[in-house]
Amino acid sequence: MSQDIWINLPVKDVEESTRFFNEIGFHAVNVGHKRAKLTIGQTTILLFPNAAFEKFTGSNVADTSHSAEVIFSIGAESREEVDAFIQKVESAGGSVFGKPSETDGWMYGAGFADLDGHRWNLLYMDESQMPKGQ
């Protein structure tokens, strides 16, 4: 059995979402008819129009203005990378729901929503400052 996994993500406008993700530094390309492939590290996320997503899942797309269906967490290499990335998100039209901040003295991160309200988390972890036993 194959061990590949990819995520299917519904979006209102595939072309606009592709533009957004490229502007914030991810790699997104259009594939097939009205679909795009977003690559982050070794993870593949396929962007589908809402109607196509609903057709093959047999359910409605979550209303991200009232609820979250998932949060994608991405590792960062530094605090500076978190800060710069969040600036790109704001410039590209995304919204920040968690400004960059420190947690527990060793984690620094921020949360943002893409154009469709899907939630993302960017996190830098300074393992040298991590309390022992965790």
C-alpha positions, 0 to 999 in steps of 0.5 A, spaced: 500 500 500 502 506 498 504 511 504 503 517 500 498 522 503 495 529 500 490 533 503 484 536 499 482 543 501 476 547 498 477 554 496 472 559 493 477 561 487 483 556 485 486 562 481 486 567 487 488 562 492 494 560 488 496 567 487 496 568 495 500 561 496 505 563 492 506 570 494 507 568 501 512 563 499 509 556 498 509 553 491 502 552 488 501 551 481 495 550 477 493 542 475 488 540 471 481 543 470 480 548 476 485 545 481 492 547 483 497 543 487 500 546 493 507 544 496 510 545 502 516 541 504 514 534 503 506 535 504 502 536 498 495 540 498 490 540 492 486 546 492 479 544 489 473 549 488 468 548 493 463 545 489 468 539 486 470 538 494 462 537 496 461 533 490 466 528 492 466 528 499 458 528 499 458 534 504 458 541 505 464 545 505 465 548 513 463 555 514 470 558 516 467 564 518 464 561 524 468 554 525 475 551 524 475 544 520 483 544 521 489 548 523 495 546 519 502 547 523 508 549 519 515 549 522 519 555 522 527 556 522 527 562 526 523 568 530 525 572 524 522 568 519 515 568 523 515 575 523 517 576 515 512 570 513 506 574 517 508 580 514 507 576 507 501 574 509 498 580 511 500 583 504 497 578 500 490 579 503 490 573 509 488 575 516 492 574 522 488 571 528 494 570 532 500 576 532 507 573 533 508 572 540 512 567 545 509 561 549 513 558 555 519 561 553 521 556 548 516 557 542 515 563 538 509 563 533 503 566 529 496 564 526 493 566 520 487 565 515 488 564 508 483 567 503 478 562 505 478 562 512 482 556 513 487 556 519 494 556 519 500 556 524 507 558 524 511 556 529 519 556 531 521 552 537 528 553 540 529 546 543 535 549 547 530 553 551 525 547 552 524 545 559 527 538 560 522 532 560 518 534 555 
